[in-house]
Amino acid sequence: MRFLRLLLFLTFLPLPANAQLVAPLTLPDGRIACTQGQTGVGRVSAWKAVPDPAAPSGWALSETAGDATDLRFPLCISEQTVARDLDATLRFKAVGGSHARAAGLVLRAQSANDYYVVRADALEGSVRLYRMARGRRAQIAAKDVEVTSDQWHALRVVLKGNDFEVSLDDTPLFKATDASLPQSGTVGVWSQADSIILFGSLLVAPPP
């Protein structure tokens, strides 16, 4: 996967503190607006735009291959959205998956094998922060919490320097620190195995 880090450097944008920008996932005509990719093994990712009246554009993004391979992590990256420090909110709904129901928010992506991801899993009942380096996951922090299936949730991550603050549905979950990926990168969405997730929107703003 190639990332074109050309258009949007949030670290330097002269925006008000509460300004939010949309990291495009789908377009109003039903096309996918992000770049498809995958970490790990298994069937090639198959992202599709799914009609959904609750999504901002009328379309939600979903990975539909249905491959239950454990170390399979499809991702779709918004190449237009490049940031180091940010306040990002991912709206998602877990609707299926026998092995996992995992919705992830990718941060500071350098490639399909090099990024941070914060993921919420409705089957496991947890939110976890991982560092993906050379295609291998290392857990940084985690919190057990109910993530209800068939319900929209808001996963929020504030990342400033080496410091993370993670919350779900306006409830703070944990803080963490990691210095292994300090440079700016792209953002996007992430899934695991046979998870069927509806990704409704990804909003990005400068950190408070």
C-alpha positions in Angstrom: 0.0 0.0 0.0 1.2 3.5 -0.8 0.2 6.6 1.1 0.3 10.0 -0.6 0.8 12.2 2.4 0.1 15.4 0.4 -3.0 17.2 1.3 -3.8 17.7 4.9 -1.3 18.3 7.8 -3.5 18.8 10.8 -0.6 19.6 13.0 -0.2 22.9 11.2 -3.8 23.8 10.3 -4.9 27.2 11.5 -8.2 25.7 12.8 -10.3 26.5 15.9 -9.8 24.0 18.7 -13.3 22.6 18.1 -13.1 22.4 14.3 -13.6 18.9 12.9 -12.7 17.6 9.5 -14.1 14.5 7.8 -11.6 11.8 6.9 -13.5 10.4 3.8 -14.5 6.8 3.9 -17.3 6.8 1.3 -18.6 9.2 -1.3 -22.3 10.4 -1.8 -22.5 8.2 -4.9 -21.6 5.0 -3.0 -18.0 4.8 -4.0 -15.2 4.0 -1.5 -13.1 7.1 -0.7 -10.3 5.4 1.2 -7.4 3.2 0.1 -7.9 -0.6 0.7 -5.1 -2.6 2.2 -4.4 -5.4 4.7 -2.0 -6.4 7.4 -1.2 -10.1 8.0 -2.5 -13.2 6.1 -5.8 -14.5 4.7 -8.2 -13.6 2.0 -7.6 -10.2 0.3 -9.8 -7.4 1.9 -13.1 -6.7 0.3 -14.4 -3.3 1.4 -17.8 -2.1 0.2 -20.1 0.9 0.7 -23.3 -0.3 2.3 -26.5 1.8 2.2 -27.3 3.1 5.7 -29.6 6.0 6.4 -27.8 6.6 9.8 -24.5 7.3 8.1 -23.6 10.9 7.2 -23.4 10.3 3.4 -26.1 7.7 3.4 -23.4 5.0 3.0 -21.4 3.1 5.6 -18.2 1.3 4.9 -17.8 -2.4 5.7 -15.3 -5.2 5.1 -17.2 -8.1 3.6 -14.8 -11.0 2.8 -15.9 -13.1 5.8 -12.5 -14.7 6.3 -12.1 -15.9 9.9 -8.2 -16.1 9.8 -7.1 -14.7 13.1 -4.1 -12.7 11.9 -6.0 -11.0 9.1 -6.4 -7.2 9.5 -8.1 -5.4 6.6 -7.7 -1.6 6.7 -8.9 1.3 4.6 -6.8 4.5 4.8 -7.9 8.1 4.2 -4.8 9.3 2.3 -6.0 12.9 2.4 -5.8 13.0 6.1 -2.3 13.2 7.6 -1.6 14.2 11.2 0.7 13.7 14.1 -1.4 15.1 16.9 -5.1 14.8 16.7 -8.5 14.3 18.3 -10.2 11.6 16.2 -13.7 10.1 16.6 -14.8 6.9 14.8 -18.5 6.1 14.6 -19.1 2.4 14.1 -21.6 -0.5 14.6 -20.7 -4.2 15.0 -23.2 -6.3 13.2 -21.6 -9.7 12.8 -18.6 -12.0 13.0 -18.1 -15.4 14.7 -14.4 -15.0 15.4 -14.2 -11.2 16.1 -16.4 -8.1 15.9 -13.5 -5.6 15.9 -13.7 -2.0 14.8 -10.4 -0.2 14.7 -9.1 3.4 14.3 -5.7 3.6 12.6 -3.4 6.5 13.5 0.0 7.7 12.2 0.1 5.0 9.5 3.3 4.8 7.5 2.3 1.7 5.6 0.0 -1.3 5.8 2.5 -2.8 8.4 3.4 0.3 10.4 0.9 2.2 12.5 -1.1 2.6 15.8 -4.6 1.1 16.0 -7.2 1.5 18.8 -9.8 -1.3 18.4 -13.1 -2.1 20.1 -14.3 -5.7 20.0 -18.0 -6.5 20.7 -17.3 -10.3 21.1 -14.4 -9.9 23.5 -15.8 -6.9 25.3 -12.7 -4.8 25.3 -10.9 -1.7 23.8 -7.2 -2.1 23.2 -4.4 0.0 21.9 -1.8 -1.7 19.7 1.4 -0.7 18.0 1.6 -2.5 14.6 5.3 -2.7 13.6 6.5 -4.8 10.6 3.1 -6.4 10.6 3.2 -7.6 14.2 0.9 -6.4 17.0 2.2 -5.3 20.4 -0.4 -4.3 23.0 0.2 -1.0 24.7 -2.9 -0.7 26.9 -6.4 -2.2 27.3 -9.7 -1.9 29.1 -12.5 -4.4 29.4 -15.8 -2.7 28.6 -19.1 -3.7 27.0 -19.3 -3.0 23.3 -22.8 -3.8 22.3 -23.5 -5.3 18.9 -26.1 -3.7 16.6 -25.7 -0.3 18.2 -23.8 2.7 17.0 -20.7 3.6 19.2 -18.2 6.5 19.2 -14.6 5.5 19.7 -12.5 8.6 20.5 -8.7 8.9 20.6 -6.8 12.0 21.6 -3.1 11.6 20.6 -0.6 14.3 21.4 3.1 13.7 21.3 3.6 10.2 22.9 0.3 10.4 24.9 -3.0 8.7 24.2 -6.4 9.2 25.8 -9.1 6.7 24.7 -12.8 6.8 25.4 -15.9 5.0 24.2 -19.3 6.8 24.0 -18.0 9.7 26.1 -16.7 7.4 28.8 -12.9 7.7 29.4 -11.3 4.3 29.3 -7.5 4.6 29.7 -4.4 6.8 29.1 -1.2 5.4 27.7 2.2 6.5 26.5 4.3 5.1 23.6 7.2 6.8 21.8 7.9 4.2 19.0 6.1 6.1 16.2 6.6 9.9 16.6 6.1 11.0 13.0 2.9 12.2 11.2 0.9 9.6 9.3 -2.4 8.9 7.8 -5.6 7.8 9.5 -8.2 5.1 8.6 -10.3 2.2 9.7 -9.3 -1.4 10.6 -11.0 -4.7 11.1 -10.1 -8.2 12.0 -10.8 -11.7 10.7 -14.5 -12.1 9.8 -15.8 -9.0 11.6 -18.7 -7.3 10.0 -18.6 -3.7 11.0 -20.4 -0.6 9.7 -18.1 2.4 9.8 -20.3 5.5 9.6 -17.8 8.4 9.9 -14.3 9.4 11.0 -13.9 12.9 12.2 -10.5 14.5 12.9 -9.6 17.7 14.7 -6.5 19.2 16.4 -6.2 18.0 20.0 -7.7 20.1 22.7 
